[in-house]
Amino acid sequence: MKLATVEYEKTQQTALVTGSGEQLLLLERAHHDVTGKPAPELETMQTIIEGGPAAREILDRLADEQPASAIVDAGDVRWMSPLPQPVQIRDFGCFMDHFRNARARIQGVALEDVELPKIQLERPLYYIANRLAVTGHESDVVWPEYSSLRDYELEFACVLGRGGSDISRADAPAHIFGYTIFNDFSARDTQLEEISTGLGLSKSKDFSNANVLGPWIVTADEVGDPYQLEMTARINGDEVSRGTSADMDHRFEDVISFASTSTRLYPGEVFCSGTVPSGCGLEHGRFPEPGDVVELEVAGLGVLRNRVVA
Protein backbone atom coordinates (compact mmCIF):
# COMPACT_ATOMS: atom_id res chain seq x y z
CA MET A 1 0.00 0.00 0.00
CA LYS A 2 1.32 3.43 -1.00
CA LEU A 3 0.21 6.35 1.16
CA ALA A 4 0.77 10.01 0.35
CA THR A 5 0.05 13.48 1.61
CA VAL A 6 -1.00 15.96 -1.06
CA GLU A 7 -2.53 19.38 -1.44
CA TYR A 8 -5.80 19.23 -3.35
CA GLU A 9 -8.17 22.16 -3.78
CA LYS A 10 -6.04 24.15 -1.32
CA THR A 11 -6.38 21.62 1.49
CA GLN A 12 -3.98 19.00 2.83
CA GLN A 13 -5.23 15.48 2.16
CA THR A 14 -4.06 11.95 2.83
CA ALA A 15 -4.33 9.68 -0.18
CA LEU A 16 -3.91 6.11 -1.32
CA VAL A 17 -1.74 5.97 -4.43
CA THR A 18 -3.08 3.63 -7.11
CA GLY A 19 -1.01 1.90 -9.78
CA SER A 20 2.31 3.61 -10.40
CA GLY A 21 1.07 6.97 -9.18
CA GLU A 22 -1.17 8.31 -11.96
CA GLN A 23 -4.22 8.51 -9.69
CA LEU A 24 -4.93 8.91 -6.00
CA LEU A 25 -7.81 8.00 -3.73
CA LEU A 26 -8.52 10.84 -1.29
CA LEU A 27 -8.99 8.93 1.93
CA GLU A 28 -11.31 11.13 3.98
CA ARG A 29 -13.58 11.70 0.99
CA ALA A 30 -13.57 8.00 0.17
CA HIS A 31 -14.47 7.07 3.73
CA HIS A 32 -17.35 9.55 3.80
CA ASP A 33 -18.66 8.35 0.44
CA VAL A 34 -18.52 4.71 1.55
CA THR A 35 -19.82 5.05 5.12
CA GLY A 36 -21.43 8.48 5.33
CA LYS A 37 -19.25 9.20 8.36
CA PRO A 38 -16.14 11.31 9.00
CA ALA A 39 -12.82 9.58 9.57
CA PRO A 40 -10.60 11.56 11.97
CA GLU A 41 -8.11 8.67 11.99
CA LEU A 42 -7.41 9.37 8.30
CA GLU A 43 -6.94 13.13 8.68
CA THR A 44 -3.13 13.08 8.58
CA MET A 45 -0.39 10.54 7.98
CA GLN A 46 0.46 10.80 11.66
CA THR A 47 -3.07 9.83 12.73
CA ILE A 48 -3.00 6.92 10.27
CA ILE A 49 0.28 5.68 11.75
CA GLU A 50 -0.93 6.13 15.32
CA GLY A 51 -4.21 4.39 14.41
CA GLY A 52 -2.41 1.06 14.14
CA PRO A 53 -4.35 -2.05 13.06
CA ALA A 54 -7.73 -0.31 13.30
CA ALA A 55 -6.67 2.36 10.81
CA ARG A 56 -5.21 -0.33 8.56
CA GLU A 57 -8.57 -2.13 8.47
CA ILE A 58 -10.21 1.07 7.25
CA LEU A 59 -7.51 1.56 4.62
CA ASP A 60 -7.92 -2.02 3.37
CA ARG A 61 -11.66 -1.52 2.98
CA LEU A 62 -11.22 1.73 1.07
CA ALA A 63 -8.55 0.15 -1.13
CA ASP A 64 -11.02 -2.59 -2.05
CA GLU A 65 -13.98 -0.31 -2.74
CA GLN A 66 -12.24 2.77 -4.22
CA PRO A 67 -15.31 4.96 -4.83
CA ALA A 68 -14.88 6.81 -8.13
CA SER A 69 -16.04 10.06 -6.49
CA ALA A 70 -12.85 10.14 -4.41
CA ILE A 71 -10.33 9.41 -7.18
CA VAL A 72 -8.29 12.31 -8.58
CA ASP A 73 -5.51 12.57 -11.14
CA ALA A 74 -1.99 13.02 -9.82
CA GLY A 75 -1.59 16.01 -12.13
CA ASP A 76 -4.24 17.85 -10.12
CA VAL A 77 -2.44 17.68 -6.78
CA ARG A 78 0.69 19.17 -5.25
CA TRP A 79 2.83 16.50 -3.67
CA MET A 80 3.88 17.13 -0.09
CA SER A 81 6.21 15.20 2.16
CA PRO A 82 4.25 12.09 3.24
CA LEU A 83 4.89 13.35 6.78
CA PRO A 84 4.81 17.16 6.42
CA GLN A 85 6.27 17.58 9.92
CA PRO A 86 7.76 14.32 11.14
CA VAL A 87 7.91 13.71 14.85
CA GLN A 88 11.67 13.37 14.46
CA ILE A 89 14.27 12.72 11.75
CA ARG A 90 17.45 10.82 12.52
CA ASP A 91 19.94 10.34 9.70
CA PHE A 92 22.26 7.38 10.25
CA GLY A 93 25.51 6.35 8.62
CA CYS A 94 24.68 2.79 7.56
CA PHE A 95 26.90 2.37 4.48
CA MET A 96 30.58 2.30 5.40
CA ASP A 97 31.77 2.37 1.78
CA HIS A 98 30.13 5.78 1.36
CA PHE A 99 32.38 7.16 4.10
CA ARG A 100 35.43 5.42 2.66
CA ASN A 101 34.76 6.91 -0.78
CA ALA A 102 34.19 10.38 0.64
CA ARG A 103 37.27 10.34 2.87
CA ALA A 104 39.47 9.16 -0.01
CA ARG A 105 38.35 12.14 -2.13
CA ILE A 106 38.55 14.72 0.64
CA GLN A 107 41.94 13.54 1.90
CA GLY A 108 43.34 12.80 -1.57
CA VAL A 109 44.41 9.28 -0.65
CA ALA A 110 43.89 5.84 -2.17
CA LEU A 111 40.68 4.12 -1.16
CA GLU A 112 42.57 1.19 0.36
CA ASP A 113 44.41 3.61 2.65
CA VAL A 114 41.22 4.92 4.29
CA GLU A 115 40.70 3.71 7.83
CA LEU A 116 37.38 4.52 9.51
CA PRO A 117 37.13 5.06 13.27
CA LYS A 118 36.36 1.85 15.13
CA ILE A 119 33.27 3.38 16.77
CA GLN A 120 31.77 4.06 13.33
CA LEU A 121 32.08 0.40 12.41
CA GLU A 122 30.57 -0.74 15.71
CA ARG A 123 27.68 1.71 16.14
CA PRO A 124 25.08 3.15 13.73
CA LEU A 125 25.84 6.78 14.57
CA TYR A 126 23.45 9.54 13.50
CA TYR A 127 22.62 13.21 13.61
CA ILE A 128 19.19 14.75 14.16
CA ALA A 129 17.95 16.63 11.09
CA ASN A 130 15.66 19.64 10.99
CA ARG A 131 12.16 18.12 10.89
CA LEU A 132 10.70 21.53 10.02
CA ALA A 133 12.81 21.91 6.84
CA VAL A 134 10.98 19.14 5.00
CA THR A 135 9.48 19.07 1.53
CA GLY A 136 8.22 16.50 -0.97
CA HIS A 137 8.23 15.23 -4.54
CA GLU A 138 8.38 17.76 -7.40
CA SER A 139 9.16 20.73 -5.14
CA ASP A 140 11.99 23.18 -5.78
CA VAL A 141 14.98 23.31 -3.46
CA VAL A 142 16.23 26.90 -3.32
CA TRP A 143 19.94 26.83 -2.59
CA PRO A 144 21.24 29.11 0.21
CA GLU A 145 23.38 32.05 -0.86
CA TYR A 146 26.21 31.05 1.46
CA SER A 147 26.96 27.88 -0.51
CA SER A 148 28.14 27.26 -4.07
CA LEU A 149 28.80 23.51 -3.89
CA ARG A 150 25.47 21.70 -4.08
CA ASP A 151 25.01 18.00 -3.49
CA TYR A 152 22.32 15.35 -3.29
CA GLU A 153 22.38 12.18 -1.19
CA LEU A 154 20.71 8.95 -2.32
CA GLU A 155 19.06 7.43 0.75
CA PHE A 156 15.93 5.66 1.87
CA ALA A 157 14.23 5.63 5.25
CA CYS A 158 11.95 3.67 7.50
CA VAL A 159 9.01 5.28 9.28
CA LEU A 160 8.23 4.02 12.77
CA GLY A 161 4.72 2.73 13.39
CA ARG A 162 5.28 1.94 17.03
CA GLY A 163 7.32 3.60 19.74
CA GLY A 164 9.15 2.23 22.71
CA SER A 165 12.48 2.22 24.49
CA ASP A 166 15.26 -0.36 24.75
CA ILE A 167 13.86 -2.19 21.74
CA SER A 168 15.67 -5.42 20.91
CA ARG A 169 17.05 -6.03 17.45
CA ALA A 170 14.71 -9.01 17.09
CA ASP A 171 11.63 -6.90 17.90
CA ALA A 172 12.66 -3.90 15.78
CA PRO A 173 11.02 -4.95 12.46
CA ALA A 174 7.59 -4.95 14.15
CA HIS A 175 8.08 -1.25 14.87
CA ILE A 176 8.39 -0.27 11.18
CA PHE A 177 5.28 1.16 9.51
CA GLY A 178 6.80 1.60 6.05
CA TYR A 179 9.56 2.98 3.87
CA THR A 180 10.16 6.08 1.78
CA ILE A 181 12.96 7.76 -0.23
CA PHE A 182 15.10 10.44 1.37
CA ASN A 183 17.23 13.09 -0.36
CA ASP A 184 19.55 14.75 2.13
CA PHE A 185 20.56 17.86 0.17
CA SER A 186 23.90 19.10 1.47
CA ALA A 187 25.92 22.30 1.14
CA ARG A 188 29.29 20.59 0.74
CA ASP A 189 31.54 23.65 0.95
CA THR A 190 29.84 24.69 4.18
CA GLN A 191 29.98 21.13 5.49
CA LEU A 192 33.76 20.93 5.05
CA GLU A 193 34.12 24.15 7.04
CA GLU A 194 31.87 22.88 9.80
CA ILE A 195 33.43 19.45 10.30
CA SER A 196 36.84 21.07 10.71
CA THR A 197 35.61 22.47 14.05
CA GLY A 198 34.73 19.07 15.51
CA LEU A 199 31.29 20.38 16.49
CA GLY A 200 29.27 18.47 13.90
CA LEU A 201 26.90 19.56 11.15
CA SER A 202 25.06 22.88 11.14
CA LYS A 203 24.01 25.07 8.19
CA SER A 204 25.35 22.57 5.68
CA LYS A 205 22.23 20.49 6.38
CA ASP A 206 19.87 23.10 7.82
CA PHE A 207 18.19 25.25 5.18
CA SER A 208 14.72 25.46 3.67
CA ASN A 209 13.57 22.23 1.99
CA ALA A 210 16.91 20.55 2.67
CA ASN A 211 15.22 17.29 3.72
CA VAL A 212 13.11 15.71 0.98
CA LEU A 213 10.87 12.71 1.68
CA GLY A 214 8.60 10.92 -0.73
CA PRO A 215 6.98 10.57 -3.05
CA TRP A 216 4.95 8.39 -0.66
CA ILE A 217 5.30 5.83 2.11
CA VAL A 218 5.13 2.18 1.06
CA THR A 219 3.89 0.00 3.91
CA ALA A 220 6.33 -2.59 5.19
CA ASP A 221 4.18 -5.54 4.09
CA GLU A 222 4.36 -4.40 0.46
CA VAL A 223 8.12 -3.75 0.45
CA GLY A 224 9.07 -7.22 1.62
CA ASP A 225 12.85 -7.45 2.04
CA PRO A 226 14.17 -3.87 2.38
CA TYR A 227 17.74 -5.07 1.94
CA GLN A 228 17.44 -6.05 -1.72
CA LEU A 229 16.49 -2.68 -3.25
CA GLU A 230 18.30 -1.16 -6.22
CA MET A 231 18.98 2.55 -5.70
CA THR A 232 19.64 4.97 -8.56
CA ALA A 233 20.22 8.72 -8.89
CA ARG A 234 19.90 10.79 -12.06
CA ILE A 235 20.65 14.42 -12.85
CA ASN A 236 18.67 15.75 -15.81
CA GLY A 237 17.93 12.17 -16.79
CA ASP A 238 21.56 11.00 -16.78
CA GLU A 239 22.44 8.27 -14.29
CA VAL A 240 25.10 9.43 -11.84
CA SER A 241 24.76 6.92 -8.99
CA ARG A 242 23.74 3.30 -8.58
CA GLY A 243 23.82 1.15 -5.47
CA THR A 244 21.86 -1.33 -3.44
CA SER A 245 20.44 -1.50 0.05
CA ALA A 246 22.09 -4.93 0.32
CA ASP A 247 25.32 -3.07 1.12
CA MET A 248 24.03 -1.66 4.43
CA ASP A 249 26.54 -2.43 7.17
CA HIS A 250 24.09 -1.30 9.86
CA ARG A 251 20.48 -2.28 9.13
CA PHE A 252 17.26 -0.73 10.38
CA GLU A 253 17.06 -3.37 13.12
CA ASP A 254 20.42 -2.08 14.36
CA VAL A 255 19.50 1.59 14.20
CA ILE A 256 16.15 1.17 15.96
CA SER A 257 17.71 -0.85 18.74
CA PHE A 258 20.63 1.57 19.09
CA ALA A 259 18.54 4.76 19.01
CA SER A 260 16.04 3.40 21.53
CA THR A 261 18.71 2.64 24.12
CA SER A 262 17.69 4.59 27.25
CA THR A 263 15.52 6.77 24.97
CA ARG A 264 11.84 6.59 24.04
CA LEU A 265 11.01 6.50 20.33
CA TYR A 266 7.62 7.58 18.97
CA PRO A 267 5.35 6.57 16.08
CA GLY A 268 6.01 8.74 13.04
CA GLU A 269 9.75 9.12 13.56
CA VAL A 270 11.83 8.84 10.37
CA PHE A 271 15.08 6.87 10.42
CA CYS A 272 17.22 7.49 7.32
CA SER A 273 19.77 5.05 5.97
CA GLY A 274 22.58 7.40 5.12
CA THR A 275 24.03 7.57 1.62
CA VAL A 276 24.43 4.45 -0.49
CA PRO A 277 28.00 4.02 -1.84
CA SER A 278 28.52 6.31 -4.89
CA GLY A 279 25.25 8.02 -3.97
CA CYS A 280 26.40 11.65 -3.91
CA GLY A 281 28.52 14.05 -5.91
CA LEU A 282 31.19 14.18 -3.22
CA GLU A 283 32.07 10.58 -4.10
CA HIS A 284 32.24 10.87 -7.88
CA GLY A 285 32.49 14.57 -8.70
CA ARG A 286 29.15 15.25 -10.44
CA PHE A 287 27.34 17.98 -8.48
CA PRO A 288 23.94 19.52 -9.28
CA GLU A 289 23.91 23.04 -10.71
CA PRO A 290 21.08 25.60 -10.58
CA GLY A 291 18.23 24.44 -12.79
CA ASP A 292 19.21 20.76 -12.61
CA VAL A 293 16.58 18.14 -11.80
CA VAL A 294 17.66 15.44 -9.36
CA GLU A 295 15.80 12.12 -9.41
CA LEU A 296 16.26 9.41 -6.80
CA GLU A 297 14.75 6.02 -7.55
CA VAL A 298 14.53 3.11 -5.14
CA ALA A 299 13.04 -0.13 -6.42
CA GLY A 300 9.55 -0.58 -5.03
CA LEU A 301 9.50 2.87 -3.44
CA GLY A 302 9.10 5.05 -6.54
CA VAL A 303 10.95 8.08 -7.89
CA LEU A 304 11.60 11.26 -5.90
CA ARG A 305 12.19 14.30 -8.14
CA ASN A 306 13.31 17.84 -7.25
CA ARG A 307 14.73 20.84 -9.05
CA VAL A 308 17.65 22.79 -7.60
CA VAL A 309 17.11 26.56 -7.85
CA ALA A 310 19.71 29.28 -7.36
Summary of the structure (lengths in Angstrom):
residues: 310
radius of gyration: 19.3
end to end distance: 36.1
largest distance: 66.1
contacts: 1079
relative contact order: 0.19
helix: 29%
strand: 31%
